[in-house]
């Protein structure tokens, strides 16, 4: 019986621990406004905090998400982010927000958020969205989940998985997305692989992608647009 109880306790602790690390650490006070002035700070998880006595409503406020992003670029999309870097009051709260504008047939290229799950809702237009699962077992392919979204539809992209959105309509599209981190980060796959500084050795990429080195050299010579 003692062994069974011990195993049960370990199992419960494992579940609780996994849940507690599913997002940013929970704050230990009502708020912690990020500040760069070391003379007016206290230490806590996330960024250092402004002294609560000098916090104002403006620390929790940001305007501008009504402004249409500039989609006149190579991918035809623009991401306007609201995170701890431009809304200090988000510090330690474990959430952030983005507005995404899409030109006709514009794409938010395949990318990942290493520190956050994303839930996206369409306000205008029609989007083809999807994400790819992590590597499966031997002789199996990564499974792709896709959906066509219309205004009012919601879709979730699990944390860390490669995902994308593509405007399949002839008119512009707009979406908003919430993320489960104050600073979820973004890794645009093509930019990271073919546009790194310094470049990844083309022998490595040629073998990894099973293409001729000339193809890799061509891709590395392109301008990889950052729509964030």
For each residue, the residues with C-beta under 8 A, 3 or more apart:
1: 4 5
2: 5 6
3: 6 7
4: 1 7 8
5: 1 2 8 9
6: 2 3 9 10
7: 3 4 10 11
8: 4 5 11 12
9: 5 6 12 13
10: 6 7 13 14
11: 7 8 14 15
12: 8 9 15 16
13: 9 10 16 17
14: 10 11 17 18
15: 11 12 18 19
16: 12 13 19 20
17: 13 14 20 21
18: 14 15 21 22
19: 15 16 22
20: 16 17
21: 17 18
22: 18 19 180
23: 94 116 117 180 181
24: 45 46 92 93 94 115 180 181 182
25: 45 46 92 94
26: 92 94
27: 30 31 32 44 45 46 92 93
28: 44 45 92
29: 32 44 52
30: 27
31: 27 52 55 60 89 91 92 93
32: 27 29 44 46 47 49 50 91 92
33: 49 50 55 59 60 88 89 91
34: 46 47 48 49 50 84 88 90 91
35: 40 41 47 48 49 50 88
36:
37: 40 41 50
38: 41 48
39:
40: 35 37 50 51 54
41: 35 37 38 48 49 50 51
42: 48 49 51
43: 48 49
44: 27 28 29 32 48 49 92
45: 24 25 27 28 92
46: 24 25 27 32 34 49 84 91 92 182
47: 32 34 35 84 88 91
48: 34 35 38 41 42 43 44
49: 32 33 34 35 41 42 43 44 46 52 91 92
50: 32 33 34 35 37 40 41 54 55 59 88
51: 40 41 42 54 55
52: 29 31 49 55
53:
54: 40 50 51
55: 31 33 50 51 52 59
56: 59
57: 60 61
58: 61
59: 33 50 55 56 88 89
60: 31 33 57 87 89
61: 57 58 87 89
62: 65 82 86 87
63: 66
64: 67 80
65: 62 80 82 97 99 176
66: 63
67: 64 80
68: 101 174
69: 77 78 79 80 99 100 101
70: 73 78 101
71: 76 77 78 101 102 103 106 172
72: 103
73: 70 76 77 78 225 227
74: 223 225
75: 106 107 108 109 225 227
76: 71 73 102 103 104 105 106 107 167
77: 69 71 73 100 101 102 103 106 107 108 165 167 227
78: 69 70 71 73 100 101 227
79: 69 98 99 100 108 186 227 228
80: 64 65 67 69 98 99 100 101
81: 86 96 97 98 228
82: 62 65 86 87 90 96 97 98
83: 86 87 90 96 97 182 183 184
84: 34 46 47 87 88 90 91 96 182 183
85: 183
86: 62 81 82 83
87: 60 61 62 82 83 84 90
88: 33 34 35 47 50 59 84 91
89: 31 33 59 60 61 93
90: 34 82 83 84 87 93 95 96 182
91: 31 32 33 34 46 47 49 84 88 182
92: 24 25 26 27 28 31 32 44 45 46 49 182
93: 24 27 31 89 90 182
94: 23 24 25 26 180 181 182
95: 90 178 179 180 181 182
96: 81 82 83 84 90 116 178 179 181 182 183 184
97: 65 81 82 83 176 177 178 179
98: 79 80 81 82 176 177 179
99: 65 69 79 80 174 175 176
100: 69 77 78 79 80 108 120 165 174 175 176 177
101: 68 69 70 71 77 78 80 106 172 173 174
102: 71 76 77 106 107 108 125 127 165 167 172 173 174 175
103: 71 72 76 77 106 167 172
104: 76 167 169 170 171 172
105: 76 166 167 168 170
106: 71 75 76 77 101 102 103 166 167 173
107: 75 76 77 102 164 165 166 167
108: 75 77 79 100 102 111 164 165 166 227
109: 75 164 188 189 190 191 227
110: 132 162 163 164 188 189 190
111: 108 162 163 164 186 187 188 189
112: 160 161 162 163 186 187 189
113: 116 117 118 157 159 160 179 181 184 185 186 187
114: 159 160 184 185 187
115: 24 159 181 183 184 185
116: 23 96 113 159 179 180 181 184 185
117: 23 113 156 157 158 159 179 180
118: 113 156 157 163 177 178 179 180 184
119: 154 155 156 157 177 178 179
120: 100 129 149 154 155 156 157 165 175 176 177
121: 152 153 154 155 175 176 177
122: 125 126 127 149 150 151 152 153 173 174 175
123: 151 174 175 176
124: 151 172 173 174
125: 102 122 151 167 169 171 172 173 174
126: 122 148 149 150 167 168 169 173
127: 102 122 148 149 165 166 167 168 173 175
128: 146 147 148 149 165 166 167 168
129: 120 146 147 149 155 157 163 164 165 166
130: 144 145 146 147 163 164
131: 144 145 157 158 161 162 163 164
132: 110 142 143 144 145 161 162 163
133: 136 142 143 144 145 161
134: 142 160 161
135: 142
136: 133 140 141 142 143
137: 140
138:
139:
140: 136 137
141: 136
142: 132 133 134 135 136
143: 132 133 136
144: 130 131 132 133
145: 130 131 132 133
146: 128 129 130
147: 128 129 130 153 155
148: 126 127 128 168
149: 120 122 126 127 128 129 153 154 155 175
150: 122 126 153
151: 122 123 124 125
152: 121 122
153: 121 122 147 149 150
154: 119 120 121 149
155: 119 120 121 129 147 149
156: 117 118 119 120
157: 113 117 118 119 120 129 131 161 163
158: 117 131 161
159: 113 114 115 116 117 180
160: 112 113 114 134
161: 112 131 132 133 134 157 158
162: 110 111 112 131 132 189
163: 110 111 112 118 129 130 131 132 157
164: 107 108 109 110 111 129 130 131
165: 77 100 102 107 108 120 127 128 129 175
166: 105 106 107 108 127 128 129
167: 76 77 102 103 104 105 106 107 125 126 127 128 172 173
168: 105 126 127 128 148
169: 104 125 126 173
170: 104 105
171: 104 125
172: 71 101 102 103 104 124 125 167
173: 101 102 106 122 124 125 126 127 167 169
174: 68 99 100 101 102 122 123 124 125
175: 99 100 102 120 121 122 123 127 149 165
176: 65 97 98 99 100 120 121 123
177: 97 98 100 118 119 120 121
178: 95 96 97 118 119
179: 95 96 97 98 113 116 117 118 119 184
180: 22 23 24 94 95 116 117 118 159 184
181: 23 24 94 95 96 113 115 116 184 185
182: 24 46 83 84 90 91 92 93 94 95 96
183: 83 84 85 96 115
184: 83 96 113 114 115 116 118 179 180 181
185: 113 114 115 116 181
186: 79 111 112 113 228
187: 111 112 113 114 192
188: 109 110 111 191 192 224 226 227 228
189: 109 110 111 112 162 192 193
190: 109 110 193 194 195 219 224
191: 109 188 194 195 224 225 226
192: 187 188 189 195 196
193: 189 190 196 200 205
194: 190 191 199 200 205 216 219 220 222 224
195: 190 191 192 220 222 224
196: 192 193 199 200
197:
198:
199: 194 196 202 220
200: 193 194 196 204 205
201: 204 205
202: 199 205 206 213 216 217 220
203: 206 207 213
204: 200 201 207 208
205: 193 194 200 201 202 208 209 216 220
206: 202 203 209 210 211 212 213 215 216
207: 203 204 210
208: 204 205
209: 205 206 215 216
210: 206 207
211: 206 215 216
212: 206 215 216
213: 202 203 206 216 217
214: 217 218
215: 206 209 211 212 218 219
216: 194 202 205 206 209 211 212 213 219 220
217: 202 213 214 220 221
218: 214 215 221 222
219: 190 194 215 216 222
220: 194 195 199 202 205 216 217
221: 217 218
222: 194 195 218 219
223: 74
224: 188 190 191 194 195
225: 73 74 75 191
226: 188 191
227: 73 75 77 78 79 108 109 188
228: 79 81 186 188
